[in-house]
Amino acid sequence: MSAPAAPFAPPTETVPRPPGRLLSPGRLALLPPTRLSAGRALVHRMVRERWRVECLEFDVDAESRGRVRYRVHTPSGPLDFVAFSFTPKLEGRTSRIVGTDWDMTGALFDGTADEADLEHTRREMPKLYGGRATAHTLVWCRSNRSLRLFEHVVESLAAGGQPDAGRLWDVGYLMRNTGLDGNGTFGTRSFAALPDNHPLAAPLHAQMLAAYLMREFSADLAEHLARHRNPQAPALEAELRRCLGLGNASALGLVFFTNNHPRLVDRWLALREQALVRALYARRGTAHLAAVRERIGRTARFHEQDPTVYGEFEPPAELAAALHRAAALLDTLDAPDADDALPRLWTRWNLELGPAAVESLAGVLIDSVPDLTDPLVDGQRVDETLTGDPAASTAALLALLERDYGWALDTDLTAPGALRHIWYKSRAAEEPRRGPREEVTEGLDWGLNVPRSVQDLAEDLRAADPGETVGAFCVRHPGHRDTVARVQGLADGALHSPHMNIADDAFLPVRVVRFVNSAVHGLDKTADSAGRNVLGLLFHGAPTRHTLHDDDADDWALPARPAAARTSEETS
């Protein structure tokens, strides 16, 4: 019988990282999903608290027209989800939020929804920006079928068999999300109005639950349509259904998100670093080290089996090779049962491996001690209000600026291409866009460039009377008020602002988009598309609504390629 785990004792040292390294966009893009990521954290909570997803209605005809309702039973009460299904057509179909036709639309309600709620939603949702949700709607969502996979699955089931496992693994989804809108959009309920004990109180969990239910709906719909063609059609095999996620494509809006939610970014990164410290100093001996070794191998296998072409990012085969090297370094670790074994190993990994492998290993460590790291999810909710201090002196503000934004002050904005690009929003749907200034002569440049704003503020502060109050200074320079509130309101944080000049020719938006998608949202297989878009999978390998209470439901990340799709080398 093994000895009980020693209680966690906060270390005196911090995780060794060079200053500012974590805030480079290139480094942020390497942070993998962990149990702290919104999608994964939500499912772990659903498993832990034994949530139950009940299908109340599945009224869809052979042409895919109809309505489906689910009820999510949580310890705090029910949450209802409605999906409206449509016959697919290519006209008006797009992966962008400005589409006019979708294969499904859905809504997540805080509590139960009656027939009046459902009819109101059915009528208003197609209007999109002209529509208005009911007062207790949390999220409006939309998705389209995979043109490569959905019909193949329906045909295979209708023929009495199972779809090709290799095709399922390579594509990874039956439907792709094209919009998850909440927090006041279209009149939805503000998330700030949810109490701290609400089952969806953590940031982004309401959107993630809607996405999870879209994923479940996509498989339910494929099975349902197969039975329209053949009443004896089988259900998808459990292993195949579980490997399917929800497709997702995200673009420049997440650069806006990162700039406009600095408190959320700071809280999330700070808690992630705290989780890594807890994992490094858990002091659980060789048994735990063996579990870490197994998880490294599982992570390497996942990347070895990954067919994704990643563009800007490291090929999965290279990352897998580095992880095998990490496992070999673990195997040769001196005194593996000593209290400092993992900190020593972490130092060696940082010295001998590349940044992609190091960040992947940080994720392995965080996920290896869920009892220590899962509770941190409850601390992710944060008041995002930025409040300035008008009574402070301009000298104090300048000192704060130089302390926290040295990287921005040191950015050379006179270099060729440093300010070439403008960020603006489209007239059609307020979609974020980026383009060369000479090509967007009528565009309104959104004030999102931190280096430029900080340098302009510093110039005027240095010319001011050092004893002048910030309030008086802002009266004379009203254009600086937002930057002043940002600098003063974030003075207690250190991880709120990625070190980037978003107007620079050399800036790659896809790095920041990937950070939010992978690390914050929890997507797997996040690939670069054209340097500005990220494609990926939500809930890849997650338990389905039928398997939420299975014994292995909580340990679902990094799924293996389905057995039917493995090569002879993989199965030998």
N, C-alpha and C positions, 0 to 999 in steps of 0.2 A: 504494500500500500504506500503510495507516494505521500511525501510530507505536504502539509497545506502550504499554499503560496504565501510568501511573505507579503505583508501589507506594503502598499506603495509609499515610499518616502520621497518627498520632493528633493531633487538633487541641488547641490550648491552651484554646479556649473550649468552652462547653457549649451544648446546644440551648436557645435562648431561650424559656423558658416561665415565666409567673408562678408563684411558690411555691404549692403545693397545688392548682394548677389541674387537673393530671392526675388527682388523686384525688377530684374531685367525681364522684358517681354519674352526673350528667348528661354530663360529659365522657367518662367511661369507656364509657358506652353508645355513643359515637360512634366508638370505635376499630374499624376495619374488619379483616377477615381479611387476613393477610399470609402470606408463606412461613414465618414463625415459628409460625403457628397450627398446632395439633396435627394436624388433618386434612390440611392442605396440606403440612406438613413431612413427614408420613408418605409421601404419594404422591410427593413430590419425591425422597425417599430410595429408594422403590421403583423409580422411573425411573432415578435415578443409579446405583444398584447392580444394576440389571437383574434385579429380582425377577421371578419367574414364577409365575402362578397356574394350577394344573392342576386340571381337574375329574376326580376319580377315579370318581365314581358319580353317576348321576342317575336314581334309581328312584322315580318319582312317577307315579301313575295319573291317569286323566282327571278324577277327583274331587279332585285336588290332594293326595292322601294319599301320603306316602312319605318317602324320605331322600335327601339330597344331600351329597356330600363334596367338599371342595376341599383341595388341598395348596399351600401357599405356599412356594416355594423361595427361600431367602435365602442370601447368601454364608456365613452362619453355621450353616445347617442348615434343616430343614423346620419348618413350623408347619401344623397341621391344623385345619380348620374343618368342622363338621357342621351341617347345617340339617335340621330336621324340619318337613315341610310338612303342613298340615291343610286339610280342607274348611272354607271360611269359614262362620261363623255369627255372628249378631249378639248372641246371648245370651252374657253374660260378657265382651263385647268393650268395651274402653275404651282411651283413649290414656294412662291413668294406669298406674302400676306395679302397681296392685292388681288388674288384670284376672285373670280365671280361664281365659280362652280366647284364643288368638292364632292368626293365620294361619301363623306360623312361629315356631319357637324355634331357637336356635343356640348353639354353644359353640366357643370358640377354645382350642386346646391348645398348650402349649409343647412342641414336638416332634411326633412322630407319635402317633396314637391307634389302638389295636387294637380288635377287636370287643367285648371286655369293657368298654373305656372308653366306646364308643358306646352299648352297651346300658345301662350304668350311667347315662349321661347322659340317655338317652331315658326311663328310669324315674324319675329324680330331679327333672328339670327342671320337670315340671308341678306339683310340690309347692311350688315357689318357696321361700318362707321356711322351709318344713319340709324342703326338699331339701338335699343335700350334693354338691358337685362332686368330681371326682377330684382327686388331689393335684397334677396338672400342668395343670389347667384354668386358663386366664387370665381368660376372660370368659364369662359367660352373657348371651345377648341374646334379644330378642323383637321382632316387628314385625307390623303389620297392613297389609292392602292398602288402597290408595286406592279409596274407593267411587266416586270420580268418574272414575278413569282406567284402572284395571287391566283391567277387563272390556272396555273400549273397545279397548285395545291387542290383547288376545287375539282379539276378534271381527274386528278389521281384518286382522290377520295371517292368521287362519284363512280369511278371504275372499280371500286372495291379494294384498292390498294393504298399505299402510302406514297407521298411525294418523294422525289429524289433528295436524299439527305445531303448530298454534296451541294446541290443548288440552294437548299435552305441555309446551309452554313455560309456559303459564299455571299448570298444576298443579305440574309440576316433579318428581314422584316417582311410583313405582309402589307403594312401601311406605313406611310411616312407622315409625321406631324407637319402641318403647315401653319400652325398658330396656336399658342396657349396664352390667352389674354385674361388678365384679372387685375386685382388691386385698383379698381376704379375705372378701368377701361370698359367702355360701352355701358357704364353704370353699374358694373359689378361691385361687390362689397369690398371696401378697403381692408387689406390684411391687418392694418393697425387697429381695426375695430375688433379683431378676434382676441379673446382673453388669453392669458399666458397658458392656461390649462387646456386650450382647445387642441384637438388632435392634429390640426394642421397649422399650429401656431409658428412652427419653425419656418424660416425664410424658404420660399419656393416649394414648400411641400404641397400646397394646394394645386399648383400647376403639375407637380409630379404625380399626384394621385389621378388627375385627369388624364395624364399621359399613360399611366399604368392601365387605366380602364379602356383607353383607346387601343392599347396593345391587346388586352383581353377580348375586346369587341372584334378586332380584326380576325383572330383565330375562330371565335364563335361564329362569325359571319361566314367564313370559308366553309366550316363544317355544316352550317345551316343551308347554304346554297347547294352543297354537294347532296344533301338529303332531299332537296327539291328535285334533283335529277335522278336520285336513286335512294328511296327510303331506307335501304339497307347499308348505305354508305357508312364506313367506320369513322370514328373520331380520329384526330391526329394522335399519333403515338406520343406518350407523355414526354419522352426525351426530345422529340422533334419540336413539339409545341414549346417546350421550355427554352430551347436554344434561340427561339425567335424573339426579337425585341421590337421596339418601335423605332422606325427610321426617323432621322432628324437632320435638318440642314439649318445652319445658323450663319449669319453674316455680320455686317458692320454694326448692327444695332447693339451688339454686345460690347463694342468699344465704347459706345455712348454709355451703356450700362456701367462699365467699369469706372468711367470718369464721374458719373453722376451718383454713384453709390459708394463713396470712399469709406464710410463707416462700416458698411457691410463687408467690403473687401478686407479692411483692416481686422475686423472681428474674425472673419473666416480664416484668414492666414494666421493670425495670432493663435487661434484655437488649434489649427493644424500643427503649428510648431509646438504647442503645448502637448498635443497628442504624441508627437514624435519624442519629446522629452520623457513622457510617461512610459512609452514603449522601450526606450533605451535603458531606463533605469528601473525597470520592473523587478530585476534581480530574481529570476525564477529558475536559474540553473540550466543544466544540460537538457532536461526534458523539453523545456521551452525552446532552447536553441535548436533542437531537433525539429520542433514544429515550425520554426522559422525557416529551417533548411527545406522542409517539405513544401512550404508555401513559395519559396523562391523557385523550386523546381516546377511547381504548378504554374507560376507566372511565366517562366521560360517556355513551358509547353504551349501555353495560350498564344504567345507571340510566334512560336514556331509554326503553329497551325493557322495563323492569321493570313488570309490571302489578300488583304487590303494593300493598295498602293497609296503611300502616304505623302507623296509630293515633297513638300518642304521639310517634312519631319523624318526622323530616323527610320530606316526600314526595320520591320519587326524581326528579321533574321539577325540583324546586328545587335539589337537589344537582347534577344534571347541568348546570343553568344556571350554577351557581357554578364548576363545573369548567371550563366553557368560558371563563369570566372568568379563571380561573387560567392557562389556556393563552394567552389574549391578553396577560396580564401577562408571561408567559415570552417571547412574541414581541417585546415591546418592551424587553427587558432590555438595559441598557448593558453593553458589554464582555463578551459571553457566553462568550468563551474564557478569561477570567481565572480564576484559581484560586478566587476568592471568589464566583463567579457564583451557584452554588446557595445558599450562605448568604444572599446578598443577596436572592435571589428568595424564599427561605423567610421572611425578615423581612417582605418586602412582602406575601406571602400572609397572614401573621398579622395585618397591619395592615388589609388591605382585604377579607378574606373572613371568613365565619362559621366557627364551630368545627367544624361537620360537614364542610365542605369542607377545612379545614386538616388534620383527622385523616385524611380520605380521601387527601389529597396526601402525608401522611407515609407512608401505606401504599404509595402509588405509588413514592416514593423508596426505601423499604426493598426493594421487589421489583425495583427497577431494577438492583441490584448484588448478585445472588445469590451471587457468589463471595465477597463480603465479609460477607454477612448469614447465609447458610445455616449456616456453621460454628457460629454462636451457639446453634443448636438443641441441640448436644451439651452446652452448659452449663446447660440448663434443669433438669436433675436436681439436686435439692437435699435435704439432710437437714432434715426438718421438725421435728426435736426442738427444743423450746424449753427452755433450761436457765437457771435463775436463778443469782444469786450471793448466797448467804446471808451471806457475810462483809461485803458492802457495807453502808454506813451508810444509815439512812433518809433522811438529808439528801441523799446521792448519788442515791438512788432518786427522791426528790422532784424533784431537779434534772433527772434524765432524763425524768421524767414531763412536766415543764413544757417541756422542749426538744422532745419528739417528739409530744406530745398536746395542744398548745395549742388546736387546733381543738376537741378533745373537751371540754377544760376550759371553753371559751368557749360551748359549746352550752347554750342556756337550756332546762333540763329542767322549769322551772316554768311555761313558756308553755302556753296552752290546747292540749290535744291532744298535747303533747310525749311523754307516756308512756301514751297511751291504749291502744296495741295490745300484745298478748301474742303471743309466738311459742311454739308447742308442736308436738307430734307426735301424729298420730292413733293410736288403739289398734289399728286394723286392720292398718296396714302401716308405721307409724312415718313416714308422709309428713309433711313440714313443712307447717305451717299458720300463718296469721296472722289474728287477730281481735280485736275490741274486748274489753277486760278484763271489761266488764259482761256480755258474752255468753258468756264462757268461764270461768265461776266455778270450775270444777274442773280447769282446765288447769295443767300444770306449766310455768312460764315458763323457757325455756332461756336460760342466761346468755350471750347473744350481743350485748348492747347495749354497745358499747365506751364511748360517752360516759358512760353511767350507771356502769359499773364503774370507769372512770378517776376520775370525780368522787368516788365513794365512797372509793376508795383515797387520793386526795389529801387528803380531809378527815381521815382517820385518820393519815396521815403528818404532817400539819401539827400534830396534837396530840401526836405522839410525841417522845421525846427524840431530837434530831438525831444523836446519837452511837450510838444503839441499832443493833444489826445487823439486817439484813433478816430473818435467820433467827429471831431473837428476836421481831421484830415479827409474823412470820407465825404463830408459836406463839400469840401473843395474839389474832391476827386471822386464823384459818385460812380464812375465807371469801375472803380476798384472794389466796390463793396462786396461783390460775390467772392472775389479772391481773398479779401481780408477775412470774411466769415469762414472760408475754407481753411486758411492757415491757422487762425485762432481756434476754430472749432475742432480741428484734428490734432491739436498740440499734444494730446495725451496718447496718440497712436504713433506707430512707426512703420506700418505696413499698408498704408492706405493708398499710395499713389505709385503705380508702376512707372519706372523711369523711361519715359518715352516721349518723343516729339512726333505727334501724330500727323503733323503737316509735312514731315520730311519725305523726300523721294524714297529714302531707304527704309522707311517704316513699313513693316509687314503686318497689316491688320490681323491676319489669320492667327498670329501667335497669341494675341489677347483673346480673340474669339475662342481659340482652343482651350485656353486657361479656364474660361467660364464654363464652356461645354463639358470639358473633361473633369477638372478638379472640383468645380462648384456644383454643376448639375449632375455629374456622375455618368457621362456617356463613355462607352467603349468604342474602340476602333475609330477614333476621331482623326479623319484624314483631311489634308489640305485640298482645296479646290480653287484654283486661280488666285491664290495668295490672299483671298479675302473671305472665302466661305469655308465652313467646316462641316463635313458629313460624318455621321456617327450613329450609334445604336443606344437607345435607352432600354434598360431592363434586360440586357442580353444575358440569358441564363437564369433570370429571376424566377422564383416559384410562380406558377400560375394561380389563378383564383381557386383552382381545385386542389392545389398542393401547398397552400400557405401553412398548413399545420403538419406537414410531413417532417420526419426526424431531421432531414438534411436541409430544411427550408431556409435556415439562417446562414448557411455556408454555401452561397450560390455564385459568388463572383468568379470570374475567370473560367468559364465553362470549357469543357473539352468538345472537340469536334464529335458529332454523333457517330456511334460505332459503325453504322451502316455506310458512312462516308469515308472511313479511314482507309488508308492504303495498307498493303500487306506489311510494309516496313513499320508502320505505326502500331499495328496490332500484334507484331511478333514479339 
